[in-house]
Amino acid sequence: MHVRTPVSILLLFSGLGACHSTPGAPAEHGYTLVLIQTGPESGKLSKEENDRAFAGHFANMGRMAEARQLVVAGPYGEKRHDPNLRGLFVLDSAERAVAETWAHTDPTTQAGVFQLEFHDLATDAPLQRALEDDLAWRAREKAEGKTPQPGEGARPYVLLTAEHGDLARRELGPLLSTEGGVYLFASLDGTRALALLDAPDIAEARERFGPQLENLGAYALDEWFASNQLARLVEVR
């Protein structure tokens, strides 16, 4: 997944593992977050080998989405806290062995262009519904003789990773709405948190969410690209 080649499959995150569900709240669902990082063979393949690996990469993502395995995919932008980060997947299984089997079908990973890092993710966001909406949109485009290109129907966001999930919920939870500008929260490995911010870049995220960021403790901000559907999740919860 090239940083400059946006991938629109779906979206991300809601709920914090550090908090308990309230009565009547949707139950959290377990997923596996896969961080896609630069691999040892990156830049070493011939142009033909590289093109073939990336063609397989995108085709395989489409296959996994159709199989309801891959519910989220998107590349990191230019500004990210770790230059080795290239993109991420969210896979619809909390079973690590299952998730690893699915993720390692990626041709770019098999070629060593990427390497994968796995994390536990929990959310009550309707990611499966969002996936179905995305697939339905693609089906309509196809019926009209159109072929959506990688990144079509997507937009920039900022991902926030907080080391203290309880602080993230306290500060950002009240802003979980379209108007508030925090689209999604998720628990990450049980105690950390992941949030998606309505901002096109880090500079704007710092300006818009500055008061909350001051009280989060340790955190990282990353520019990220994902489906426009993401902004609708707070409306359909």
MILO-843282 format. One record per residue (C-alpha): residue number from 1; residue in three letters; chain; x, y, z. Coordinates in steps of 0.1 Angstrom, whole numbers, plus 5000, padded with zeros to 4 digits. Layout:
# residues N
<midren><seq>NUM</seq><type>ALA</type><mol>A</mol><x>X</x><y>Y</y><z>Z</z></midren>
...
# end
This chain:
# residues 237
<midren><seq>1</seq><type>MET</type><mol>A</mol><x>5000</x><y>5000</y><z>5000</z></midren>
<midren><seq>2</seq><type>HIS</type><mol>A</mol><x>5018</x><y>5031</y><z>4988</z></midren>
<midren><seq>3</seq><type>VAL</type><mol>A</mol><x>5015</x><y>5061</y><z>5011</z></midren>
<midren><seq>4</seq><type>ARG</type><mol>A</mol><x>5004</x><y>5082</y><z>4981</z></midren>
<midren><seq>5</seq><type>THR</type><mol>A</mol><x>4980</x><y>5056</y><z>4968</z></midren>
<midren><seq>6</seq><type>PRO</type><mol>A</mol><x>4949</x><y>5059</y><z>4990</z></midren>
<midren><seq>7</seq><type>VAL</type><mol>A</mol><x>4928</x><y>5028</y><z>4996</z></midren>
<midren><seq>8</seq><type>SER</type><mol>A</mol><x>4891</x><y>5031</y><z>5003</z></midren>
<midren><seq>9</seq><type>ILE</type><mol>A</mol><x>4876</x><y>5000</y><z>5018</z></midren>
<midren><seq>10</seq><type>LEU</type><mol>A</mol><x>4864</x><y>5013</y><z>5051</z></midren>
<midren><seq>11</seq><type>LEU</type><mol>A</mol><x>4868</x><y>5029</y><z>5084</z></midren>
<midren><seq>12</seq><type>LEU</type><mol>A</mol><x>4876</x><y>5027</y><z>5120</z></midren>
<midren><seq>13</seq><type>PHE</type><mol>A</mol><x>4869</x><y>5026</y><z>5156</z></midren>
<midren><seq>14</seq><type>SER</type><mol>A</mol><x>4846</x><y>5033</y><z>5184</z></midren>
<midren><seq>15</seq><type>GLY</type><mol>A</mol><x>4845</x><y>5025</y><z>5222</z></midren>
<midren><seq>16</seq><type>LEU</type><mol>A</mol><x>4874</x><y>5022</y><z>5247</z></midren>
<midren><seq>17</seq><type>GLY</type><mol>A</mol><x>4885</x><y>4990</y><z>5263</z></midren>
<midren><seq>18</seq><type>ALA</type><mol>A</mol><x>4892</x><y>5009</y><z>5295</z></midren>
<midren><seq>19</seq><type>CYS</type><mol>A</mol><x>4855</x><y>5017</y><z>5298</z></midren>
<midren><seq>20</seq><type>HIS</type><mol>A</mol><x>4825</x><y>4994</y><z>5304</z></midren>
<midren><seq>21</seq><type>SER</type><mol>A</mol><x>4795</x><y>4993</y><z>5282</z></midren>
<midren><seq>22</seq><type>THR</type><mol>A</mol><x>4765</x><y>5012</y><z>5296</z></midren>
<midren><seq>23</seq><type>PRO</type><mol>A</mol><x>4731</x><y>4996</y><z>5296</z></midren>
<midren><seq>24</seq><type>GLY</type><mol>A</mol><x>4715</x><y>4996</y><z>5262</z></midren>
<midren><seq>25</seq><type>ALA</type><mol>A</mol><x>4749</x><y>5004</y><z>5245</z></midren>
<midren><seq>26</seq><type>PRO</type><mol>A</mol><x>4759</x><y>4982</y><z>5216</z></midren>
<midren><seq>27</seq><type>ALA</type><mol>A</mol><x>4782</x><y>4954</y><z>5226</z></midren>
<midren><seq>28</seq><type>GLU</type><mol>A</mol><x>4819</x><y>4957</y><z>5216</z></midren>
<midren><seq>29</seq><type>HIS</type><mol>A</mol><x>4832</x><y>4935</y><z>5189</z></midren>
<midren><seq>30</seq><type>GLY</type><mol>A</mol><x>4867</x><y>4922</y><z>5187</z></midren>
<midren><seq>31</seq><type>TYR</type><mol>A</mol><x>4889</x><y>4928</y><z>5157</z></midren>
<midren><seq>32</seq><type>THR</type><mol>A</mol><x>4926</x><y>4926</y><z>5148</z></midren>
<midren><seq>33</seq><type>LEU</type><mol>A</mol><x>4944</x><y>4958</y><z>5138</z></midren>
<midren><seq>34</seq><type>VAL</type><mol>A</mol><x>4972</x><y>4952</y><z>5114</z></midren>
<midren><seq>35</seq><type>LEU</type><mol>A</mol><x>4999</x><y>4978</y><z>5110</z></midren>
<midren><seq>36</seq><type>ILE</type><mol>A</mol><x>5015</x><y>4976</y><z>5076</z></midren>
<midren><seq>37</seq><type>GLN</type><mol>A</mol><x>5052</x><y>4986</y><z>5077</z></midren>
<midren><seq>38</seq><type>THR</type><mol>A</mol><x>5081</x><y>4989</y><z>5053</z></midren>
<midren><seq>39</seq><type>GLY</type><mol>A</mol><x>5096</x><y>4954</y><z>5048</z></midren>
<midren><seq>40</seq><type>PRO</type><mol>A</mol><x>5132</x><y>4943</y><z>5042</z></midren>
<midren><seq>41</seq><type>GLU</type><mol>A</mol><x>5127</x><y>4940</y><z>5004</z></midren>
<midren><seq>42</seq><type>SER</type><mol>A</mol><x>5111</x><y>4974</y><z>4999</z></midren>
<midren><seq>43</seq><type>GLY</type><mol>A</mol><x>5129</x><y>4992</y><z>4970</z></midren>
<midren><seq>44</seq><type>LYS</type><mol>A</mol><x>5148</x><y>4961</y><z>4960</z></midren>
<midren><seq>45</seq><type>LEU</type><mol>A</mol><x>5123</x><y>4945</y><z>4936</z></midren>
<midren><seq>46</seq><type>SER</type><mol>A</mol><x>5124</x><y>4951</y><z>4899</z></midren>
<midren><seq>47</seq><type>LYS</type><mol>A</mol><x>5097</x><y>4974</y><z>4885</z></midren>
<midren><seq>48</seq><type>GLU</type><mol>A</mol><x>5079</x><y>4944</y><z>4870</z></midren>
<midren><seq>49</seq><type>GLU</type><mol>A</mol><x>5081</x><y>4925</y><z>4903</z></midren>
<midren><seq>50</seq><type>ASN</type><mol>A</mol><x>5069</x><y>4956</y><z>4923</z></midren>
<midren><seq>51</seq><type>ASP</type><mol>A</mol><x>5041</x><y>4963</y><z>4899</z></midren>
<midren><seq>52</seq><type>ARG</type><mol>A</mol><x>5029</x><y>4927</y><z>4901</z></midren>
<midren><seq>53</seq><type>ALA</type><mol>A</mol><x>5031</x><y>4927</y><z>4939</z></midren>
<midren><seq>54</seq><type>PHE</type><mol>A</mol><x>5010</x><y>4958</y><z>4942</z></midren>
<midren><seq>55</seq><type>ALA</type><mol>A</mol><x>4985</x><y>4947</y><z>4917</z></midren>
<midren><seq>56</seq><type>GLY</type><mol>A</mol><x>4980</x><y>4916</y><z>4938</z></midren>
<midren><seq>57</seq><type>HIS</type><mol>A</mol><x>4979</x><y>4937</y><z>4969</z></midren>
<midren><seq>58</seq><type>PHE</type><mol>A</mol><x>4949</x><y>4957</y><z>4958</z></midren>
<midren><seq>59</seq><type>ALA</type><mol>A</mol><x>4932</x><y>4927</y><z>4942</z></midren>
<midren><seq>60</seq><type>ASN</type><mol>A</mol><x>4936</x><y>4907</y><z>4974</z></midren>
<midren><seq>61</seq><type>MET</type><mol>A</mol><x>4921</x><y>4936</y><z>4995</z></midren>
<midren><seq>62</seq><type>GLY</type><mol>A</mol><x>4891</x><y>4935</y><z>4973</z></midren>
<midren><seq>63</seq><type>ARG</type><mol>A</mol><x>4888</x><y>4897</y><z>4977</z></midren>
<midren><seq>64</seq><type>MET</type><mol>A</mol><x>4891</x><y>4900</y><z>5015</z></midren>
<midren><seq>65</seq><type>ALA</type><mol>A</mol><x>4865</x><y>4927</y><z>5016</z></midren>
<midren><seq>66</seq><type>GLU</type><mol>A</mol><x>4841</x><y>4906</y><z>4995</z></midren>
<midren><seq>67</seq><type>ALA</type><mol>A</mol><x>4847</x><y>4877</y><z>5019</z></midren>
<midren><seq>68</seq><type>ARG</type><mol>A</mol><x>4838</x><y>4900</y><z>5048</z></midren>
<midren><seq>69</seq><type>GLN</type><mol>A</mol><x>4873</x><y>4895</y><z>5063</z></midren>
<midren><seq>70</seq><type>LEU</type><mol>A</mol><x>4887</x><y>4930</y><z>5058</z></midren>
<midren><seq>71</seq><type>VAL</type><mol>A</mol><x>4865</x><y>4958</y><z>5071</z></midren>
<midren><seq>72</seq><type>VAL</type><mol>A</mol><x>4890</x><y>4987</y><z>5072</z></midren>
<midren><seq>73</seq><type>ALA</type><mol>A</mol><x>4919</x><y>4996</y><z>5050</z></midren>
<midren><seq>74</seq><type>GLY</type><mol>A</mol><x>4938</x><y>5029</y><z>5044</z></midren>
<midren><seq>75</seq><type>PRO</type><mol>A</mol><x>4972</x><y>5043</y><z>5039</z></midren>
<midren><seq>76</seq><type>TYR</type><mol>A</mol><x>4991</x><y>5067</y><z>5062</z></midren>
<midren><seq>77</seq><type>GLY</type><mol>A</mol><x>4998</x><y>5102</y><z>5049</z></midren>
<midren><seq>78</seq><type>GLU</type><mol>A</mol><x>5031</x><y>5120</y><z>5046</z></midren>
<midren><seq>79</seq><type>LYS</type><mol>A</mol><x>5032</x><y>5131</y><z>5082</z></midren>
<midren><seq>80</seq><type>ARG</type><mol>A</mol><x>5032</x><y>5101</y><z>5106</z></midren>
<midren><seq>81</seq><type>HIS</type><mol>A</mol><x>5051</x><y>5094</y><z>5139</z></midren>
<midren><seq>82</seq><type>ASP</type><mol>A</mol><x>5069</x><y>5064</y><z>5124</z></midren>
<midren><seq>83</seq><type>PRO</type><mol>A</mol><x>5082</x><y>5067</y><z>5088</z></midren>
<midren><seq>84</seq><type>ASN</type><mol>A</mol><x>5080</x><y>5029</y><z>5085</z></midren>
<midren><seq>85</seq><type>LEU</type><mol>A</mol><x>5042</x><y>5030</y><z>5088</z></midren>
<midren><seq>86</seq><type>ARG</type><mol>A</mol><x>5026</x><y>5025</y><z>5054</z></midren>
<midren><seq>87</seq><type>GLY</type><mol>A</mol><x>4990</x><y>5016</y><z>5060</z></midren>
<midren><seq>88</seq><type>LEU</type><mol>A</mol><x>4966</x><y>4995</y><z>5082</z></midren>
<midren><seq>89</seq><type>PHE</type><mol>A</mol><x>4940</x><y>4968</y><z>5080</z></midren>
<midren><seq>90</seq><type>VAL</type><mol>A</mol><x>4912</x><y>4960</y><z>5104</z></midren>
<midren><seq>91</seq><type>LEU</type><mol>A</mol><x>4903</x><y>4923</y><z>5101</z></midren>
<midren><seq>92</seq><type>ASP</type><mol>A</mol><x>4870</x><y>4909</y><z>5114</z></midren>
<midren><seq>93</seq><type>SER</type><mol>A</mol><x>4884</x><y>4884</y><z>5138</z></midren>
<midren><seq>94</seq><type>ALA</type><mol>A</mol><x>4898</x><y>4887</y><z>5173</z></midren>
<midren><seq>95</seq><type>GLU</type><mol>A</mol><x>4915</x><y>4853</y><z>5169</z></midren>
<midren><seq>96</seq><type>ARG</type><mol>A</mol><x>4952</x><y>4861</y><z>5162</z></midren>
<midren><seq>97</seq><type>ALA</type><mol>A</mol><x>4959</x><y>4829</y><z>5143</z></midren>
<midren><seq>98</seq><type>VAL</type><mol>A</mol><x>4929</x><y>4835</y><z>5120</z></midren>
<midren><seq>99</seq><type>ALA</type><mol>A</mol><x>4939</x><y>4872</y><z>5114</z></midren>
<midren><seq>100</seq><type>GLU</type><mol>A</mol><x>4975</x><y>4863</y><z>5107</z></midren>
<midren><seq>101</seq><type>THR</type><mol>A</mol><x>4964</x><y>4837</y><z>5081</z></midren>
<midren><seq>102</seq><type>TRP</type><mol>A</mol><x>4942</x><y>4862</y><z>5064</z></midren>
<midren><seq>103</seq><type>ALA</type><mol>A</mol><x>4967</x><y>4891</y><z>5065</z></midren>
<midren><seq>104</seq><type>HIS</type><mol>A</mol><x>4996</x><y>4870</y><z>5051</z></midren>
<midren><seq>105</seq><type>THR</type><mol>A</mol><x>4977</x><y>4863</y><z>5019</z></midren>
<midren><seq>106</seq><type>ASP</type><mol>A</mol><x>4988</x><y>4899</y><z>5009</z></midren>
<midren><seq>107</seq><type>PRO</type><mol>A</mol><x>5012</x><y>4896</y><z>4979</z></midren>
<midren><seq>108</seq><type>THR</type><mol>A</mol><x>5033</x><y>4926</y><z>4990</z></midren>
<midren><seq>109</seq><type>THR</type><mol>A</mol><x>5039</x><y>4910</y><z>5024</z></midren>
<midren><seq>110</seq><type>GLN</type><mol>A</mol><x>5048</x><y>4877</y><z>5008</z></midren>
<midren><seq>111</seq><type>ALA</type><mol>A</mol><x>5073</x><y>4896</y><z>4986</z></midren>
<midren><seq>112</seq><type>GLY</type><mol>A</mol><x>5089</x><y>4913</y><z>5016</z></midren>
<midren><seq>113</seq><type>VAL</type><mol>A</mol><x>5078</x><y>4948</y><z>5005</z></midren>
<midren><seq>114</seq><type>PHE</type><mol>A</mol><x>5058</x><y>4951</y><z>5037</z></midren>
<midren><seq>115</seq><type>GLN</type><mol>A</mol><x>5059</x><y>4935</y><z>5071</z></midren>
<midren><seq>116</seq><type>LEU</type><mol>A</mol><x>5030</x><y>4932</y><z>5095</z></midren>
<midren><seq>117</seq><type>GLU</type><mol>A</mol><x>5024</x><y>4940</y><z>5132</z></midren>
<midren><seq>118</seq><type>PHE</type><mol>A</mol><x>4993</x><y>4928</y><z>5150</z></midren>
<midren><seq>119</seq><type>HIS</type><mol>A</mol><x>4972</x><y>4944</y><z>5177</z></midren>
<midren><seq>120</seq><type>ASP</type><mol>A</mol><x>4939</x><y>4937</y><z>5195</z></midren>
<midren><seq>121</seq><type>LEU</type><mol>A</mol><x>4911</x><y>4961</y><z>5187</z></midren>
<midren><seq>122</seq><type>ALA</type><mol>A</mol><x>4876</x><y>4964</y><z>5202</z></midren>
<midren><seq>123</seq><type>THR</type><mol>A</mol><x>4848</x><y>4986</y><z>5191</z></midren>
<midren><seq>124</seq><type>ASP</type><mol>A</mol><x>4810</x><y>4989</y><z>5192</z></midren>
<midren><seq>125</seq><type>ALA</type><mol>A</mol><x>4810</x><y>5008</y><z>5158</z></midren>
<midren><seq>126</seq><type>PRO</type><mol>A</mol><x>4790</x><y>4992</y><z>5131</z></midren>
<midren><seq>127</seq><type>LEU</type><mol>A</mol><x>4820</x><y>4984</y><z>5109</z></midren>
<midren><seq>128</seq><type>GLN</type><mol>A</mol><x>4802</x><y>4954</y><z>5092</z></midren>
<midren><seq>129</seq><type>ARG</type><mol>A</mol><x>4774</x><y>4977</y><z>5081</z></midren>
<midren><seq>130</seq><type>ALA</type><mol>A</mol><x>4798</x><y>5003</y><z>5068</z></midren>
<midren><seq>131</seq><type>LEU</type><mol>A</mol><x>4815</x><y>4976</y><z>5048</z></midren>
<midren><seq>132</seq><type>GLU</type><mol>A</mol><x>4782</x><y>4965</y><z>5033</z></midren>
<midren><seq>133</seq><type>ASP</type><mol>A</mol><x>4775</x><y>5001</y><z>5024</z></midren>
<midren><seq>134</seq><type>ASP</type><mol>A</mol><x>4809</x><y>5004</y><z>5007</z></midren>
<midren><seq>135</seq><type>LEU</type><mol>A</mol><x>4804</x><y>4972</y><z>4988</z></midren>
<midren><seq>136</seq><type>ALA</type><mol>A</mol><x>4769</x><y>4983</y><z>4977</z></midren>
<midren><seq>137</seq><type>TRP</type><mol>A</mol><x>4783</x><y>5016</y><z>4964</z></midren>
<midren><seq>138</seq><type>ARG</type><mol>A</mol><x>4810</x><y>4998</y><z>4944</z></midren>
<midren><seq>139</seq><type>ALA</type><mol>A</mol><x>4783</x><y>4975</y><z>4930</z></midren>
<midren><seq>140</seq><type>ARG</type><mol>A</mol><x>4763</x><y>5005</y><z>4919</z></midren>
<midren><seq>141</seq><type>GLU</type><mol>A</mol><x>4793</x><y>5020</y><z>4903</z></midren>
<midren><seq>142</seq><type>LYS</type><mol>A</mol><x>4800</x><y>4988</y><z>4884</z></midren>
<midren><seq>143</seq><type>ALA</type><mol>A</mol><x>4764</x><y>4986</y><z>4873</z></midren>
<midren><seq>144</seq><type>GLU</type><mol>A</mol><x>4768</x><y>5020</y><z>4857</z></midren>
<midren><seq>145</seq><type>GLY</type><mol>A</mol><x>4799</x><y>5009</y><z>4839</z></midren>
<midren><seq>146</seq><type>LYS</type><mol>A</mol><x>4823</x><y>5027</y><z>4862</z></midren>
<midren><seq>147</seq><type>THR</type><mol>A</mol><x>4854</x><y>5013</y><z>4879</z></midren>
<midren><seq>148</seq><type>PRO</type><mol>A</mol><x>4862</x><y>5030</y><z>4912</z></midren>
<midren><seq>149</seq><type>GLN</type><mol>A</mol><x>4900</x><y>5036</y><z>4915</z></midren>
<midren><seq>150</seq><type>PRO</type><mol>A</mol><x>4920</x><y>5031</y><z>4947</z></midren>
<midren><seq>151</seq><type>GLY</type><mol>A</mol><x>4912</x><y>5061</y><z>4969</z></midren>
<midren><seq>152</seq><type>GLU</type><mol>A</mol><x>4880</x><y>5071</y><z>4951</z></midren>
<midren><seq>153</seq><type>GLY</type><mol>A</mol><x>4853</x><y>5080</y><z>4976</z></midren>
<midren><seq>154</seq><type>ALA</type><mol>A</mol><x>4878</x><y>5086</y><z>5003</z></midren>
<midren><seq>155</seq><type>ARG</type><mol>A</mol><x>4892</x><y>5116</y><z>5023</z></midren>
<midren><seq>156</seq><type>PRO</type><mol>A</mol><x>4920</x><y>5125</y><z>5047</z></midren>
<midren><seq>157</seq><type>TYR</type><mol>A</mol><x>4916</x><y>5122</y><z>5085</z></midren>
<midren><seq>158</seq><type>VAL</type><mol>A</mol><x>4940</x><y>5122</y><z>5115</z></midren>
<midren><seq>159</seq><type>LEU</type><mol>A</mol><x>4945</x><y>5091</y><z>5136</z></midren>
<midren><seq>160</seq><type>LEU</type><mol>A</mol><x>4953</x><y>5096</y><z>5173</z></midren>
<midren><seq>161</seq><type>THR</type><mol>A</mol><x>4969</x><y>5068</y><z>5193</z></midren>
<midren><seq>162</seq><type>ALA</type><mol>A</mol><x>4968</x><y>5075</y><z>5231</z></midren>
<midren><seq>163</seq><type>GLU</type><mol>A</mol><x>4988</x><y>5055</y><z>5256</z></midren>
<midren><seq>164</seq><type>HIS</type><mol>A</mol><x>4961</x><y>5061</y><z>5283</z></midren>
<midren><seq>165</seq><type>GLY</type><mol>A</mol><x>4927</x><y>5050</y><z>5271</z></midren>
<midren><seq>166</seq><type>ASP</type><mol>A</mol><x>4909</x><y>5064</y><z>5302</z></midren>
<midren><seq>167</seq><type>LEU</type><mol>A</mol><x>4922</x><y>5099</y><z>5295</z></midren>
<midren><seq>168</seq><type>ALA</type><mol>A</mol><x>4914</x><y>5097</y><z>5259</z></midren>
<midren><seq>169</seq><type>ARG</type><mol>A</mol><x>4878</x><y>5087</y><z>5267</z></midren>
<midren><seq>170</seq><type>ARG</type><mol>A</mol><x>4874</x><y>5115</y><z>5292</z></midren>
<midren><seq>171</seq><type>GLU</type><mol>A</mol><x>4888</x><y>5142</y><z>5269</z></midren>
<midren><seq>172</seq><type>LEU</type><mol>A</mol><x>4875</x><y>5130</y><z>5235</z></midren>
<midren><seq>173</seq><type>GLY</type><mol>A</mol><x>4845</x><y>5109</y><z>5243</z></midren>
<midren><seq>174</seq><type>PRO</type><mol>A</mol><x>4822</x><y>5140</y><z>5247</z></midren>
<midren><seq>175</seq><type>LEU</type><mol>A</mol><x>4832</x><y>5150</y><z>5211</z></midren>
<midren><seq>176</seq><type>LEU</type><mol>A</mol><x>4821</x><y>5117</y><z>5195</z></midren>
<midren><seq>177</seq><type>SER</type><mol>A</mol><x>4797</x><y>5132</y><z>5169</z></midren>
<midren><seq>178</seq><type>THR</type><mol>A</mol><x>4798</x><y>5147</y><z>5135</z></midren>
<midren><seq>179</seq><type>GLU</type><mol>A</mol><x>4797</x><y>5182</y><z>5150</z></midren>
<midren><seq>180</seq><type>GLY</type><mol>A</mol><x>4822</x><y>5174</y><z>5177</z></midren>
<midren><seq>181</seq><type>GLY</type><mol>A</mol><x>4847</x><y>5162</y><z>5151</z></midren>
<midren><seq>182</seq><type>VAL</type><mol>A</mol><x>4857</x><y>5129</y><z>5168</z></midren>
<midren><seq>183</seq><type>TYR</type><mol>A</mol><x>4842</x><y>5102</y><z>5146</z></midren>
<midren><seq>184</seq><type>LEU</type><mol>A</mol><x>4854</x><y>5070</y><z>5163</z></midren>
<midren><seq>185</seq><type>PHE</type><mol>A</mol><x>4871</x><y>5056</y><z>5193</z></midren>
<midren><seq>186</seq><type>ALA</type><mol>A</mol><x>4885</x><y>5021</y><z>5199</z></midren>
<midren><seq>187</seq><type>SER</type><mol>A</mol><x>4904</x><y>5002</y><z>5226</z></midren>
<midren><seq>188</seq><type>LEU</type><mol>A</mol><x>4939</x><y>4992</y><z>5215</z></midren>
<midren><seq>189</seq><type>ASP</type><mol>A</mol><x>4955</x><y>4962</y><z>5232</z></midren>
<midren><seq>190</seq><type>GLY</type><mol>A</mol><x>4932</x><y>4967</y><z>5262</z></midren>
<midren><seq>191</seq><type>THR</type><mol>A</mol><x>4946</x><y>4998</y><z>5278</z></midren>
<midren><seq>192</seq><type>ARG</type><mol>A</mol><x>4955</x><y>5022</y><z>5250</z></midren>
<midren><seq>193</seq><type>ALA</type><mol>A</mol><x>4931</x><y>5040</y><z>5227</z></midren>
<midren><seq>194</seq><type>LEU</type><mol>A</mol><x>4927</x><y>5049</y><z>5190</z></midren>
<midren><seq>195</seq><type>ALA</type><mol>A</mol><x>4906</x><y>5078</y><z>5178</z></midren>
<midren><seq>196</seq><type>LEU</type><mol>A</mol><x>4897</x><y>5092</y><z>5144</z></midren>
<midren><seq>197</seq><type>LEU</type><mol>A</mol><x>4897</x><y>5130</y><z>5142</z></midren>
<midren><seq>198</seq><type>ASP</type><mol>A</mol><x>4879</x><y>5151</y><z>5116</z></midren>
<midren><seq>199</seq><type>ALA</type><mol>A</mol><x>4909</x><y>5170</y><z>5103</z></midren>
<midren><seq>200</seq><type>PRO</type><mol>A</mol><x>4927</x><y>5170</y><z>5070</z></midren>
<midren><seq>201</seq><type>ASP</type><mol>A</mol><x>4962</x><y>5172</y><z>5085</z></midren>
<midren><seq>202</seq><type>ILE</type><mol>A</mol><x>4980</x><y>5172</y><z>5119</z></midren>
<midren><seq>203</seq><type>ALA</type><mol>A</mol><x>4983</x><y>5210</y><z>5120</z></midren>
<midren><seq>204</seq><type>GLU</type><mol>A</mol><x>4945</x><y>5214</y><z>5119</z></midren>
<midren><seq>205</seq><type>ALA</type><mol>A</mol><x>4940</x><y>5186</y><z>5144</z></midren>
<midren><seq>206</seq><type>ARG</type><mol>A</mol><x>4962</x><y>5203</y><z>5168</z></midren>
<midren><seq>207</seq><type>GLU</type><mol>A</mol><x>4944</x><y>5236</y><z>5164</z></midren>
<midren><seq>208</seq><type>ARG</type><mol>A</mol><x>4909</x><y>5221</y><z>5166</z></midren>
<midren><seq>209</seq><type>PHE</type><mol>A</mol><x>4916</x><y>5196</y><z>5195</z></midren>
<midren><seq>210</seq><type>GLY</type><mol>A</mol><x>4943</x><y>5215</y><z>5213</z></midren>
<midren><seq>211</seq><type>PRO</type><mol>A</mol><x>4926</x><y>5217</y><z>5247</z></midren>
<midren><seq>212</seq><type>GLN</type><mol>A</mol><x>4919</x><y>5180</y><z>5247</z></midren>
<midren><seq>213</seq><type>LEU</type><mol>A</mol><x>4954</x><y>5170</y><z>5235</z></midren>
<midren><seq>214</seq><type>GLU</type><mol>A</mol><x>4970</x><y>5189</y><z>5264</z></midren>
<midren><seq>215</seq><type>ASN</type><mol>A</mol><x>4953</x><y>5165</y><z>5288</z></midren>
<midren><seq>216</seq><type>LEU</type><mol>A</mol><x>4959</x><y>5131</y><z>5271</z></midren>
<midren><seq>217</seq><type>GLY</type><mol>A</mol><x>4994</x><y>5123</y><z>5283</z></midren>
<midren><seq>218</seq><type>ALA</type><mol>A</mol><x>5015</x><y>5104</y><z>5258</z></midren>
<midren><seq>219</seq><type>TYR</type><mol>A</mol><x>4999</x><y>5103</y><z>5223</z></midren>
<midren><seq>220</seq><type>ALA</type><mol>A</mol><x>5008</x><y>5102</y><z>5186</z></midren>
<midren><seq>221</seq><type>LEU</type><mol>A</mol><x>4991</x><y>5118</y><z>5156</z></midren>
<midren><seq>222</seq><type>ASP</type><mol>A</mol><x>4992</x><y>5104</y><z>5121</z></midren>
<midren><seq>223</seq><type>GLU</type><mol>A</mol><x>4977</x><y>5116</y><z>5089</z></midren>
<midren><seq>224</seq><type>TRP</type><mol>A</mol><x>4956</x><y>5089</y><z>5073</z></midren>
<midren><seq>225</seq><type>PHE</type><mol>A</mol><x>4933</x><y>5083</y><z>5044</z></midren>
<midren><seq>226</seq><type>ALA</type><mol>A</mol><x>4900</x><y>5063</y><z>5044</z></midren>
<midren><seq>227</seq><type>SER</type><mol>A</mol><x>4865</x><y>5061</y><z>5031</z></midren>
<midren><seq>228</seq><type>ASN</type><mol>A</mol><x>4841</x><y>5089</y><z>5032</z></midren>
<midren><seq>229</seq><type>GLN</type><mol>A</mol><x>4817</x><y>5064</y><z>5049</z></midren>
<midren><seq>230</seq><type>LEU</type><mol>A</mol><x>4837</x><y>5068</y><z>5081</z></midren>
<midren><seq>231</seq><type>ALA</type><mol>A</mol><x>4821</x><y>5101</y><z>5089</z></midren>
<midren><seq>232</seq><type>ARG</type><mol>A</mol><x>4787</x><y>5084</y><z>5088</z></midren>
<midren><seq>233</seq><type>LEU</type><mol>A</mol><x>4793</x><y>5058</y><z>5115</z></midren>
<midren><seq>234</seq><type>VAL</type><mol>A</mol><x>4784</x><y>5082</y><z>5143</z></midren>
<midren><seq>235</seq><type>GLU</type><mol>A</mol><x>4750</x><y>5087</y><z>5126</z></midren>
<midren><seq>236</seq><type>VAL</type><mol>A</mol><x>4741</x><y>5051</y><z>5123</z></midren>
<midren><seq>237</seq><type>ARG</type><mol>A</mol><x>4753</x><y>5038</y><z>5157</z></midren>
# end
